[in-house]
Amino acid sequence: MLLSLFYIFLSLLAVIALIIFVPVLRRLIVTNQILKIFRKMLPQISQTEQEALDAGTVWWDGDLFSGKPDWNKLLAYPKPQLSDEEQAFLDGPVEQLCEMLDEWQITHDLIDLPPEVWQFIKDNGFFGLIIPKEYGGYGFSALAHSEVVMKIGSRSGTAAVTVMVPNSLGPAELLLHYGTDEQKNHYLPRLAKGLEVPCFGLTSPEAGSDAGSIPDYGIVCKGEFEGKQDVLGMRVTWEKRYITLGPVATILGLAFKLYDPDHLLGQEEDLGITLALIPTDTPGLNIGRRHFPLNAAFQNGPNSGEDVFIPMEWIIGGKAGVGQGWRMLMNCLAAGRSISLPATGTGAAKLAARTSGAYGRVRVQFKTPIGYFEGIEEALARIGGNTYMMDAARVMTAGAVDLGEKPSVISAIVKYHLTERARQAINDAMDIHGGKGICIGPRNYLGRTYQHIPVSITVEGANILTRSMIIFGQGAIRCHPYILQEVTAANDTDKKRASKTFDTALVGHVLFSMRNTMNSIVYGLFGKYMKGSIPENCPPEIANYYQQLTRLSVHFAFLADIALMFLGGALKRKERLSARLGDILSYLYLCSATLKRFEDDGRPQVDLPLLHWSMQDAVYRTQQAFDEVLSNFPANKVFVWLLRKWIFPLGKPFLPPTDDLGHEIAQIMLEPGKARDRLTSGVFVPTTPGDPMADLEEALKCAIECAPLESKVRNAVKSGQVTAQGDKQITQAYHLNVITASEAELLKKMKELRSRVIKVDDFSQDFAYEPSNLFSQAAPTPVTSTDEPLAPEQTIKPENDDTGENPAIGGIEQSRLFESGQLSEIAASDMFADEPSVQESQRENKAGSAPHPETEIHENTAPAEQTTESDSAGTASGAKEESRQNSGNDGDKSQEDQAK
């Protein structure tokens, strides 16, 4: 009996083995049945979705999805570096351009770039960064493109967008890959020289994120063109909006659906999305009006046309390009989205890091630099850690593009996470700056960036859509080693070929899932002891991060397979679940880039706090994303409990960064040093006297130099040796030999610089203003280098001087005027040496007389702090004339109101 059962068991095993290991039997009995079920589970994939899936390439994201990331392979990729020519361009024309930019003038006065800036951009080939040299461009690398946009963006968002768009998804990129030789030879040299200003129209009022549903259409027909009859072409009708550079463009790239009802091109009527290049002076094309996106001054607006005839030769790629538009767009977007927006986001974060650290050291409250308070340290740590990781991801992704990759999933990751982290960094910077950040004006170096952040969040794939539908939705198919093959087989109409393809993919998928299932529990229990996941020659202080990421990669591959198996096509509609799985993949990529950056930088030990904070924060967030997926997984509670125990058998092991680590980052940002410079490398740091950021940089250096001197004075005050208050403490400390004359001068300089840094702009009641050059202000007086005692009257204010900030009025009067709201106007008027005294002006005003002419100028010019003695005469005459022109019949009434 037992022997019979044994033979039966062996027979069953033999049958199973035959089915499994004989492909023909396996396909007939198993694979074809599973394929039928798979086709029912798989959602319908449109042509545009299929083209999007086919676009781009898989790079390091494929390793992360496999559960077996090869860290040695990642670290072996060459460090992305600029060529000498690219570095010279950054140090030359880009630096010059940044020096020409005044974002307040651009966004508040001109609402456009100045004409000389437009000309400088065109003359120096900023529109031809990606155009090869053979066509008159620079042929720069993706890294150079990123560096240029980042540096300009740290100075002016308007200028950055103006330079960015022609070098991103647009006519030049499309022509390079898909244009005919005739189109390339005509347009590319003109684009490179700035003779043509390009724009590209995709978004319609009814088709935003769902760009593939554009209602714009063209009908193939014959018509008259340039005096010729029966020219083969099409009549196109469209309405576009949000088109950057549109209002000033000379050439419009246009996406529309093309139809051929008369079969002039063939048997098909619906030819698909097609792209064309249309000169903006074409009859019937309406263009030139502007949108005003959150006070941003870059040119952006709508355009439209109705039955506009264009010849077939204007289609990108000619007749061969008919119906290929969506594929062209997806392939170009895969690379373009990897560069521009990540660059502007990183530039914003670096601006936040550099200014917030300096401001935190210079700004003093409660007799302490605000950067020393733990609440500010927390925000500084977030800014520093996020900026470090953002720059790592930006550089590594640009390097991938330079290696020939078109990383479609990675481009979505960096677009979403780098713009979101930029928003976080700017928000934290605004919190640190307080009122300094929210008062917009020439002295505000953060306000416009804060305003414009939502633009980058929205364009090139709105962030909500990118996170909830694209990163994992596209990544699960493109990056998974077998699913794309299975999907392709399911959509194949050739049954025999589909069966073979699906069978091969299915066998591989089963083995892949079995391996990750076993590895998941093994890594959950013993991951920290597994040395095989550590790359060669890895420094011990960061080895655990490679172990953690390998473990999380295994868990991710396992959980992604479970989600796909249980939900199938329904996962497409489980957007929040898809978003969290996308977060896991994203954090794994950002962490990989951060580790590679540390290696590429030569493992600088002073950067370790930044590395530790960013890694620990991202690993902890990855763990939280796993937890949220499991908490919301739509399956039996017992099964979900088993999943949780399988992934985290010993509980959740990862913790967020400690406060001590945040303190170390804050210290890096609060003082000049190599780590701070590396963190903010590539941004524009002005040196022009009077520039707000230049003042801030000088004030930071001076604050470090003055720290021991301020400590001397404080100790003398505590001991009772110095009894004076306010500014008189410096005078008394000098007379008591607590500090030397040169030290007193340095403290005075620090006070002046601090005053300039914390100042904000104020305007007249009606916000009238005259454009003025902020940089024309006099620079602070240089510190005296000698230590020889000088006469007190030469270095220190007289002891009986009770003027405080304004030498024209005493301290008590100053307080009274501040409470009455008059102090800012009086402080401004005192900048004119030839003015009557404030008391005299007040007497005139109280007597009911009209204000003094120059006082009237101050009240109609803003910001008050910008006018100096050197330009007061010219400003006065211009302001008088403007005041007379603007006041009209209400002039007398206006003067009476101002006098009151």
Salt bridges, closest charged atoms under 4 A:
GLU49 OE2 - LYS572 NZ 2.76
ASP63 OD1 - LYS73 NZ 2.73
GLU85 OE1 - LYS133 NZ 2.87
GLU95 OE1 - LYS151 NZ 2.59
GLU147 OE2 - ARG394 NH2 3.01
GLU173 OE2 - HIS177 ND1 3.86
GLU196 OE2 - ARG190 NE 2.89
ASP216 OD2 - LYS240 NZ 2.66
GLU269 OE2 - HIS263 NE2 3.53
GLU377 OE2 - HIS663 ND1 2.62
GLU378 OE2 - ARG382 NH1 3.69
ASP391 OD2 - LYS350 NZ 2.94
ASP391 OD1 - ARG394 NH2 2.83
ASP391 OD2 - ARG597 NH1 3.74
GLU420 OE2 - ARG423 NH2 2.91
ASP428 OD1 - ARG382 NH2 2.79
GLU486 OE2 - HIS509 ND1 2.92
ASP492 OD2 - ARG497 NE 2.69
ASP503 OD2 - ARG26 NH2 2.72
ASP561 OD1 - HIS480 NE2 2.98
ASP561 OD1 - HIS509 NE2 2.85
ASP583 OD2 - ARG467 NH2 2.68
GLU599 OE1 - ARG603 NE 2.86
ASP600 OD2 - LYS596 NZ 3.19
ASP601 OD2 - ARG597 NE 3.17
ASP607 OD2 - ARG678 NE 2.82
ASP617 OD2 - ARG621 NE 2.92
ASP627 OD1 - ARG644 NH1 2.49
ASP627 OD2 - LYS652 NZ 3.87
GLU628 OE1 - ARG580 NE 3.31
ASP677 OD1 - ARG354 NH1 3.39
ASP691 OD2 - ARG155 NH2 2.79
ASP695 OD2 - ARG443 NH2 3.27
ASP695 OD2 - ARG756 NE 3.15
GLU697 OE2 - ARG354 NE 3.06
GLU697 OE2 - ARG676 NH2 3.15
GLU698 OE2 - LYS749 NZ 3.09
GLU710 OE2 - ARG754 NH1 3.65
ASP727 OD1 - LYS751 NZ 3.81
GLU743 OE2 - LYS712 NZ 3.40
GLU745 OE2 - LYS748 NZ 3.72
GLU799 OE2 - HIS735 NE2 3.80
GLU805 OE2 - LYS751 NZ 2.90
GLU813 OE2 - ARG816 NH2 2.67
GLU835 OE2 - HIS858 NE2 3.29
GLU881 OE1 - ARG884 NH2 2.71
ASP897 OD2 - LYS893 NZ 3.52
